[in-house]
Amino acid sequence: MKKIYITLLIVSKLFVWSCTNDPMERERPRGNPAFNPRNEVTTTLLFRGETRYSKIFREDATLIGYLSDRHNPIAADHLQIMDGTRRQPAPGNAVRTGAQNAPALSFRINGTEAQDIRRSQIEAVQLRGANADNSSLFGNTVTFSLSHSNDAIGTRSASEGTEITMYVPKLVEILSPRVETAGDLLPFVYYRSFRLKWNADPRNENGLVVAVEWNGSDIFGGHHGQYVLTVDILPIDNGSAILDNRMFENIPQGAIANLILLRGNIELIEGFVNEHGEEEAFRLVAASEATLPFMMVREITLIEE
């Protein structure tokens, strides 16, 4: 249960989790392919109460939407499309026609099929070696629609509707500690009264999710057999905040850890009548995430000359 809880804390983990059928992959924390499931796991949720991001915990609702993530400040943004409307073929149907293989539900983003956006991402990388331009999906109002691919199959829900228009905040970017070149990677972070700066979005009323994640590695090449994840909410998107000192608890001197900043919008689609005539709920997520790998500093020694 604890590992499942870890997976639910960060939206990016949900995208990875829902895209694989391998139970071990589902429970492996991000950023550490060699994660040992026997590691000691420590998770801490600092904020209390309900926030916009609390909707992500609705396990009974299918996940749809997109996430742009950047694994370090000088890496390219990578857009992940989550289309939970695509159904797995029923057991025993080994041979199916093209029409039978077509998805029963259609999920569109600004009028374009989500899977077409995903394919354009793959093609851009294969043909040009660069990601497609998805800037219009952030810092703008985006329309999402959910409908039946074939109107003869099932009916739409008239009570809740199948179209949602919502503001998706700007792509989040960590501005301080500033990392502009490879030589700037792994900046030192002192745990006490650490100030984080990012590009503010005055239109974002949801705040941000901030997390510190440690996979047990340190600068000496050692591995401590631990996994630590601490999560908090920054309620005001003003571009600067001093993090709670508890964000860095259980992370020792010299540890190599990740600071993760996530910003987005989440809505619930409820009462949608699916192709089986049953009501179904969906979690609609549109967000961006920036990751800053850093070196933990807990002790500062002054050397007198």
C-alpha positions in Angstrom: 0.0 0.0 0.0 2.9 2.4 0.8 4.4 2.0 -2.7 1.0 2.6 -4.3 0.7 5.7 -2.3 4.1 6.9 -3.5 2.9 6.4 -7.1 -0.2 8.5 -6.5 1.7 11.5 -5.0 3.2 12.8 -8.2 1.2 13.1 -11.4 4.2 11.9 -13.6 4.3 8.6 -11.7 0.6 8.1 -12.6 1.4 8.5 -16.3 4.2 6.0 -16.1 2.1 3.7 -14.0 -0.8 3.6 -16.3 1.3 3.0 -19.4 2.7 -0.4 -18.3 1.3 -3.7 -17.4 4.4 -4.8 -15.5 3.6 -4.7 -11.7 7.3 -4.2 -10.9 7.5 -1.2 -13.2 4.4 0.2 -11.6 6.1 0.2 -8.1 9.5 1.4 -9.2 10.1 5.0 -8.3 11.0 7.4 -11.1 14.6 8.2 -12.0 16.2 5.0 -10.6 16.0 2.0 -12.9 18.0 -0.1 -10.4 15.5 0.5 -7.6 15.3 -2.4 -5.2 11.7 -3.1 -3.9 13.2 -4.2 -0.6 14.5 -0.7 0.0 13.3 1.1 3.1 10.7 3.6 2.0 9.9 6.9 3.7 7.0 9.1 2.4 5.8 12.3 4.0 2.9 14.5 2.9 3.4 17.9 4.6 0.3 19.8 3.5 -3.1 19.2 5.0 -6.6 19.6 3.6 -8.0 19.5 0.1 -6.4 21.2 -2.9 -7.0 21.1 -6.7 -4.4 18.4 -6.9 -6.3 16.2 -4.5 -8.5 15.1 -7.4 -5.7 13.0 -8.7 -6.3 10.5 -5.8 -9.6 9.4 -7.3 -8.5 5.8 -8.0 -12.0 4.9 -9.4 -11.6 7.4 -12.3 -9.6 6.7 -15.5 -6.7 9.0 -16.2 -6.6 11.1 -19.4 -4.7 14.2 -20.4 -1.1 15.1 -20.8 2.1 16.0 -18.9 5.2 17.8 -20.1 8.3 16.8 -18.1 11.9 17.9 -18.1 14.3 15.5 -16.3 16.9 18.3 -15.7 17.0 22.1 -16.4 19.0 21.7 -19.6 17.1 18.8 -21.0 14.3 19.1 -23.6 10.6 19.1 -22.5 9.0 15.7 -23.2 5.2 15.6 -23.7 3.4 12.4 -22.5 -0.1 11.8 -23.7 -2.4 9.8 -21.4 -5.4 8.3 -23.1 -7.1 6.0 -20.8 -10.1 5.7 -23.1 -8.3 3.2 -25.3 -9.7 -0.2 -24.3 -7.8 -3.5 -24.3 -9.3 -6.1 -26.7 -11.6 -8.6 -25.0 -10.0 -12.0 -24.2 -10.5 -14.5 -26.9 -10.8 -12.0 -29.7 -7.5 -12.9 -31.4 -8.7 -11.8 -34.9 -10.4 -8.5 -35.2 -11.2 -6.2 -38.1 -9.9 -2.6 -38.3 -13.3 -1.3 -37.4 -13.5 -3.6 -34.4 -10.0 -2.5 -33.3 -11.1 1.2 -33.4 -11.5 2.7 -30.0 -15.1 3.0 -28.8 -14.3 6.3 -27.1 -12.7 9.4 -28.6 -10.6 11.8 -26.5 -9.7 15.0 -28.2 -7.5 18.0 -27.2 -8.3 21.2 -29.0 -10.2 19.2 -31.6 -7.3 16.8 -32.3 -7.3 13.1 -31.3 -5.0 12.5 -28.4 -3.4 9.6 -30.2 -2.6 11.8 -33.2 -0.8 14.2 -30.9 1.2 11.3 -29.5 2.1 10.1 -33.0 3.2 13.5 -34.0 5.6 13.5 -31.0 7.1 10.3 -32.1 7.4 11.3 -35.7 9.1 14.6 -34.8 11.8 12.9 -32.8 12.3 10.2 -35.5 12.4 12.6 -38.4 13.9 15.8 -36.9 15.5 14.6 -33.7 13.5 17.2 -31.7 10.2 17.3 -30.0 7.2 18.8 -31.7 6.1 22.3 -30.6 3.3 22.0 -28.0 3.5 25.5 -26.6 -0.1 26.1 -27.4 -1.1 23.5 -24.8 0.3 25.6 -21.9 -0.4 29.1 -20.8 -3.7 28.9 -22.7 -7.3 27.8 -22.4 -7.6 24.3 -23.7 -10.7 22.4 -24.7 -10.9 18.7 -24.0 -13.7 16.5 -25.4 -14.8 12.9 -24.7 -17.3 11.2 -26.9 -18.2 7.9 -28.6 -16.3 7.2 -31.8 -19.5 5.7 -33.2 -22.7 7.3 -32.1 -24.5 4.0 -32.6 -22.6 2.6 -29.6 -24.0 3.8 -26.3 -25.1 7.3 -25.6 -23.6 10.5 -24.4 -24.3 11.8 -20.9 -26.5 14.8 -21.2 -26.3 15.6 -17.5 -22.5 16.2 -17.1 -21.6 16.8 -20.7 -18.4 15.6 -22.5 -16.5 18.8 -23.1 -14.4 20.7 -20.6 -12.6 24.0 -21.2 -10.0 24.9 -18.6 -6.9 27.1 -18.3 -3.6 25.1 -18.4 -0.8 27.0 -16.6 2.5 27.9 -18.4 5.3 25.3 -18.6 6.9 25.4 -15.2 10.7 26.2 -15.1 13.0 26.3 -12.1 14.9 29.6 -12.2 17.0 29.3 -9.0 19.2 27.4 -8.4 20.1 28.4 -12.0 21.4 25.7 -14.3 22.3 26.8 -17.8 25.1 24.4 -18.8 26.3 20.9 -18.0 28.8 22.4 -15.7 26.0 23.8 -13.6 24.3 20.5 -13.0 24.0 19.1 -9.5 24.0 22.5 -7.6 24.5 22.4 -3.8 21.3 22.8 -1.8 21.5 23.7 1.8 18.5 22.3 3.7 17.7 25.2 6.0 15.5 28.1 4.7 16.1 27.1 1.1 14.6 29.5 -1.4 13.2 28.1 -4.6 12.4 30.3 -7.6 10.4 29.5 -10.7 8.6 31.3 -13.6 5.4 32.6 -12.0 2.0 32.3 -13.7 -0.4 34.9 -12.3 -3.4 33.1 -14.0 -2.7 29.9 -12.1 -5.0 29.7 -9.1 -4.1 26.1 -8.2 -0.6 26.6 -6.7 2.1 24.1 -7.3 3.2 20.7 -6.1 6.8 20.5 -4.8 8.6 17.3 -3.9 12.0 16.1 -2.9 12.9 12.6 -3.9 16.0 10.6 -3.0 16.7 7.1 -4.4 19.5 6.4 -2.0 22.5 7.5 -4.1 25.3 9.8 -3.0 28.3 11.6 -4.6 30.7 8.8 -3.4 28.9 6.2 -5.6 27.3 4.5 -2.6 23.7 3.4 -2.3 21.9 3.6 1.1 19.1 1.1 0.4 16.5 3.9 1.0 13.8 5.7 -0.9 12.6 9.0 0.4 9.8 11.2 -1.0 8.5 14.3 0.7 5.6 16.4 -0.9 4.2 19.8 -0.1 1.9 22.3 -1.8 3.0 25.9 -2.7 -0.4 27.6 -2.6 0.6 30.9 -4.3 2.2 30.9 -7.7 4.3 34.1 -7.3 7.6 32.7 -8.4 9.4 32.3 -5.1 9.1 30.4 -1.9 11.2 29.3 1.1 10.7 25.6 1.5 9.8 23.9 4.8 13.0 22.5 6.3 11.2 19.2 6.7 11.3 18.8 2.9 14.9 17.6 3.3 14.5 15.3 6.3 16.0 11.8 6.0 18.4 13.0 3.2 22.0 12.9 4.4 25.0 15.0 3.6 26.3 14.4 0.1 23.1 12.7 -1.2 22.2 13.1 -4.8 18.4 13.9 -4.9 15.7 15.4 -7.1 13.7 18.5 -6.5 10.5 18.3 -8.5 8.1 21.1 -9.2 4.7 20.5 -10.8 2.0 22.9 -12.0 -1.2 22.1 -13.8 -5.0 21.8 -13.7 -7.2 18.9 -12.9 -10.9 18.3 -13.5 -13.2 15.3 -13.0 -15.6 14.1 -15.7 -18.3 12.1 -14.0 -21.5 10.4 -15.2 -20.1 9.7 -18.7 -22.1 6.8 -20.2 -19.6 4.5 -21.8 -20.0 2.0 -24.7 -21.4 -0.6 -22.3 -24.1 1.7 -21.1 -22.4 2.1 -17.7 -21.5 5.4 -16.0 -17.7 6.1 -15.9 -15.5 8.8 -14.3 -12.3 10.2 -15.7 -9.5 12.3 -14.2 -8.5 15.0 -16.7 -5.0 16.2 -16.0 -2.9 18.8 -17.9 0.3 19.7 -16.2 4.1 20.3 -16.6 6.9 19.2 -14.3 10.5 20.4 -13.9 13.1 18.3 -12.1 16.3 19.7 -10.5 18.9 17.0 -9.5 21.0 18.4 -6.7 23.6 17.7 -4.0 22.4 17.8 -0.4 24.3 20.0 2.0 23.5 19.7 5.7 26.8 20.8 7.2 28.9 23.7 6.3 32.5 23.8 7.5 34.3 27.1 7.5 38.1 26.9 7.0 40.1 29.7 8.4 43.3 30.6 6.7 
